[in-house]
Amino acid sequence: NGTSGNPSTTIRFSLPQRELVVLKIYNALGSEIATLVNGAMDAGEHRVTFDATGLPSGVYFYQIKTSSFSQTRKAVLMR
């Protein structure tokens, strides 16, 4: 198979210093779907790919947490 494109999105963020980072994906009901990052990352720009193969279309949220920062953003998955 593999002829159709995989549904995925790239999450970009930057860190001012080396920090522990947790990046999780949640569905619209707030249930955790995946943990994409759970560990130390160096300062600078980062890109993490979320592969949504097998997930239904809909609204998802991703949350980035560090010791000094937390951000939640919406991602809409269309098939």
C-alpha positions as CSV (number, residue, x, y, z in Angstrom):
1,N,0.0,0.0,0.0
2,G,1.4,3.3,1.1
3,T,0.2,5.1,-2.1
4,S,-1.8,7.7,-0.2
5,G,0.0,10.3,1.9
6,N,0.2,9.6,5.6
7,P,-1.8,12.0,7.7
8,S,0.8,13.8,9.8
9,T,1.5,17.3,11.1
10,T,4.7,18.9,12.2
11,I,4.8,20.7,15.5
12,R,7.4,23.4,15.8
13,F,8.7,25.1,19.0
14,S,11.8,26.7,20.3
15,L,13.6,26.4,23.7
16,P,15.7,29.2,25.2
17,Q,17.8,26.7,27.1
18,R,18.2,22.9,27.6
19,E,15.1,21.7,29.4
20,L,13.0,18.7,30.1
21,V,10.1,18.7,27.6
22,V,6.9,16.7,27.5
23,L,4.8,16.9,24.3
24,K,1.5,15.1,24.4
25,I,-1.5,14.8,22.0
26,Y,-5.1,14.8,23.4
27,N,-8.4,14.2,21.6
28,A,-11.3,16.6,21.9
29,L,-12.6,14.9,25.1
30,G,-9.2,15.4,26.8
31,S,-8.1,11.8,26.6
32,E,-4.3,11.3,26.0
33,I,-3.6,9.9,22.6
34,A,0.2,9.9,22.4
35,T,3.3,11.2,24.0
36,L,5.7,12.5,21.3
37,V,8.5,13.8,23.6
38,N,9.4,13.0,27.2
39,G,12.9,14.0,27.9
40,A,15.6,16.6,27.8
41,M,16.0,18.7,24.6
42,D,18.7,21.3,23.8
43,A,18.1,25.0,23.3
44,G,17.0,26.1,19.8
45,E,14.3,25.3,17.2
46,H,12.7,21.9,17.2
47,R,10.3,20.0,14.9
48,V,8.3,17.0,16.0
49,T,6.2,15.0,13.6
50,F,2.8,13.7,14.8
51,D,1.8,10.7,12.7
52,A,-2.0,10.5,12.9
53,T,-2.3,7.2,10.9
54,G,-5.3,5.3,12.3
55,L,-6.9,8.3,14.1
56,P,-10.3,9.6,12.9
57,S,-10.7,13.1,11.6
58,G,-11.5,15.7,14.2
59,V,-10.1,18.2,16.6
60,Y,-7.0,17.3,18.6
61,F,-4.9,19.3,21.0
62,Y,-1.2,19.2,21.6
63,Q,0.4,20.4,24.9
64,I,4.1,21.3,25.3
65,K,5.3,21.5,28.9
66,T,8.7,22.5,30.3
67,S,9.7,23.5,33.8
68,S,9.0,27.2,32.9
69,F,6.4,27.0,30.2
70,S,3.2,25.3,29.2
71,Q,1.2,25.8,25.9
72,T,-1.8,24.0,24.4
73,R,-2.7,24.4,20.8
74,K,-5.5,23.0,18.6
75,A,-4.8,20.8,15.6
76,V,-7.6,19.8,13.1
77,L,-7.1,16.5,11.4
78,M,-8.8,16.2,8.1
79,R,-8.9,13.0,6.0
